[in-house]
Amino acid sequence: MAENNERSEYFEDRAGTDEARFHVVPHGDGQWAVKTEGEDEPDNTFSSKSEAVDEAKKMAEEARTMAIIHNDDGQIEKQHNYQSE
């Protein structure tokens, strides 16, 4: 339980900052959402995962952060890093 609290606090600390990342996550009946780290509501929802991935990558590239793609079970399957060095 302490791990979940630490994880939630970590994401809350990043919310609204330049370090916030964009996540593609399952969202209801076959839908996919792009969510900003630490935010409850999705930025956008899509009928296909590929559309959501394209949008998350675009948003992450513009913000110079990361797009994190999750599978149907919510596990991370891929990350795209657009952070400046």
C-alpha positions as protocol buffer text, in pm:
chain_id: "A"
residue {
  index: 1
  type: MET
  ca { x: 0 y: 0 z: 0 }
}
residue {
  index: 2
  type: ALA
  ca { x: 285 y: 242 z: 78 }
}
residue {
  index: 3
  type: GLU
  ca { x: 422 y: 182 z: -273 }
}
residue {
  index: 4
  type: ASN
  ca { x: 91 y: 300 z: -427 }
}
residue {
  index: 5
  type: ASN
  ca { x: 97 y: 617 z: -215 }
}
residue {
  index: 6
  type: GLU
  ca { x: 456 y: 692 z: -316 }
}
residue {
  index: 7
  type: ARG
  ca { x: 371 y: 631 z: -680 }
}
residue {
  index: 8
  type: SER
  ca { x: 65 y: 858 z: -665 }
}
residue {
  index: 9
  type: GLU
  ca { x: 269 y: 1129 z: -495 }
}
residue {
  index: 10
  type: TYR
  ca { x: 540 y: 1099 z: -762 }
}
residue {
  index: 11
  type: PHE
  ca { x: 285 y: 1150 z: -1042 }
}
residue {
  index: 12
  type: GLU
  ca { x: 112 y: 1435 z: -857 }
}
residue {
  index: 13
  type: ASP
  ca { x: 447 y: 1613 z: -818 }
}
residue {
  index: 14
  type: ARG
  ca { x: 503 y: 1593 z: -1195 }
}
residue {
  index: 15
  type: ALA
  ca { x: 151 y: 1703 z: -1292 }
}
residue {
  index: 16
  type: GLY
  ca { x: 144 y: 2041 z: -1460 }
}
residue {
  index: 17
  type: THR
  ca { x: 523 y: 2054 z: -1494 }
}
residue {
  index: 18
  type: ASP
  ca { x: 750 y: 2024 z: -1796 }
}
residue {
  index: 19
  type: GLU
  ca { x: 837 y: 1676 z: -1668 }
}
residue {
  index: 20
  type: ALA
  ca { x: 481 y: 1545 z: -1706 }
}
residue {
  index: 21
  type: ARG
  ca { x: 470 y: 1259 z: -1954 }
}
residue {
  index: 22
  type: PHE
  ca { x: 187 y: 1145 z: -2180 }
}
residue {
  index: 23
  type: HIS
  ca { x: 45 y: 796 z: -2135 }
}
residue {
  index: 24
  type: VAL
  ca { x: -165 y: 593 z: -2379 }
}
residue {
  index: 25
  type: VAL
  ca { x: -398 y: 378 z: -2171 }
}
residue {
  index: 26
  type: PRO
  ca { x: -708 y: 161 z: -2226 }
}
residue {
  index: 27
  type: HIS
  ca { x: -1025 y: 364 z: -2168 }
}
residue {
  index: 28
  type: GLY
  ca { x: -1353 y: 175 z: -2154 }
}
residue {
  index: 29
  type: ASP
  ca { x: -1524 y: -9 z: -2439 }
}
residue {
  index: 30
  type: GLY
  ca { x: -1234 y: -53 z: -2678 }
}
residue {
  index: 31
  type: GLN
  ca { x: -1139 y: 312 z: -2646 }
}
residue {
  index: 32
  type: TRP
  ca { x: -787 y: 445 z: -2584 }
}
residue {
  index: 33
  type: ALA
  ca { x: -696 y: 762 z: -2399 }
}
residue {
  index: 34
  type: VAL
  ca { x: -400 y: 996 z: -2390 }
}
residue {
  index: 35
  type: LYS
  ca { x: -351 y: 1111 z: -2031 }
}
residue {
  index: 36
  type: THR
  ca { x: -104 y: 1360 z: -1892 }
}
residue {
  index: 37
  type: GLU
  ca { x: 82 y: 1217 z: -1596 }
}
residue {
  index: 38
  type: GLY
  ca { x: -84 y: 1309 z: -1268 }
}
residue {
  index: 39
  type: GLU
  ca { x: -414 y: 1416 z: -1425 }
}
residue {
  index: 40
  type: ASP
  ca { x: -740 y: 1229 z: -1365 }
}
residue {
  index: 41
  type: GLU
  ca { x: -915 y: 1313 z: -1690 }
}
residue {
  index: 42
  type: PRO
  ca { x: -778 y: 1215 z: -2032 }
}
residue {
  index: 43
  type: ASP
  ca { x: -657 y: 1482 z: -2274 }
}
residue {
  index: 44
  type: ASN
  ca { x: -817 y: 1293 z: -2563 }
}
residue {
  index: 45
  type: THR
  ca { x: -987 y: 963 z: -2633 }
}
residue {
  index: 46
  type: PHE
  ca { x: -968 y: 762 z: -2953 }
}
residue {
  index: 47
  type: SER
  ca { x: -1137 y: 459 z: -3104 }
}
residue {
  index: 48
  type: SER
  ca { x: -803 y: 300 z: -3192 }
}
residue {
  index: 49
  type: LYS
  ca { x: -478 y: 256 z: -3008 }
}
residue {
  index: 50
  type: SER
  ca { x: -274 y: 367 z: -3310 }
}
residue {
  index: 51
  type: GLU
  ca { x: -453 y: 705 z: -3317 }
}
residue {
  index: 52
  type: ALA
  ca { x: -387 y: 751 z: -2946 }
}
residue {
  index: 53
  type: VAL
  ca { x: -19 y: 657 z: -2989 }
}
residue {
  index: 54
  type: ASP
  ca { x: 23 y: 905 z: -3276 }
}
residue {
  index: 55
  type: GLU
  ca { x: -132 y: 1185 z: -3067 }
}
residue {
  index: 56
  type: ALA
  ca { x: 73 y: 1103 z: -2755 }
}
residue {
  index: 57
  type: LYS
  ca { x: 395 y: 1099 z: -2957 }
}
residue {
  index: 58
  type: LYS
  ca { x: 308 y: 1435 z: -3115 }
}
residue {
  index: 59
  type: MET
  ca { x: 226 y: 1588 z: -2775 }
}
residue {
  index: 60
  type: ALA
  ca { x: 543 y: 1447 z: -2618 }
}
residue {
  index: 61
  type: GLU
  ca { x: 761 y: 1571 z: -2901 }
}
residue {
  index: 62
  type: GLU
  ca { x: 615 y: 1923 z: -2875 }
}
residue {
  index: 63
  type: ALA
  ca { x: 660 y: 1922 z: -2496 }
}
residue {
  index: 64
  type: ARG
  ca { x: 1003 y: 1754 z: -2517 }
}
residue {
  index: 65
  type: THR
  ca { x: 904 y: 1482 z: -2277 }
}
residue {
  index: 66
  type: MET
  ca { x: 806 y: 1114 z: -2311 }
}
residue {
  index: 67
  type: ALA
  ca { x: 515 y: 917 z: -2454 }
}
residue {
  index: 68
  type: ILE
  ca { x: 454 y: 597 z: -2260 }
}
residue {
  index: 69
  type: ILE
  ca { x: 243 y: 331 z: -2429 }
}
residue {
  index: 70
  type: HIS
  ca { x: 53 y: 76 z: -2218 }
}
residue {
  index: 71
  type: ASN
  ca { x: -99 y: -255 z: -2326 }
}
residue {
  index: 72
  type: ASP
  ca { x: -455 y: -378 z: -2267 }
}
residue {
  index: 73
  type: ASP
  ca { x: -363 y: -478 z: -1911 }
}
residue {
  index: 74
  type: GLY
  ca { x: -218 y: -136 z: -1831 }
}
residue {
  index: 75
  type: GLN
  ca { x: 144 y: -254 z: -1833 }
}
residue {
  index: 76
  type: ILE
  ca { x: 405 y: -39 z: -2008 }
}
residue {
  index: 77
  type: GLU
  ca { x: 496 y: -189 z: -2344 }
}
residue {
  index: 78
  type: LYS
  ca { x: 694 y: 93 z: -2509 }
}
residue {
  index: 79
  type: GLN
  ca { x: 837 y: 437 z: -2440 }
}
residue {
  index: 80
  type: HIS
  ca { x: 923 y: 718 z: -2681 }
}
residue {
  index: 81
  type: ASN
  ca { x: 1170 y: 971 z: -2543 }
}
residue {
  index: 82
  type: TYR
  ca { x: 1165 y: 1324 z: -2687 }
}
residue {
  index: 83
  type: GLN
  ca { x: 1350 y: 1489 z: -2398 }
}
residue {
  index: 84
  type: SER
  ca { x: 1621 y: 1731 z: -2498 }
}
residue {
  index: 85
  type: GLU
  ca { x: 1968 y: 1635 z: -2392 }
}
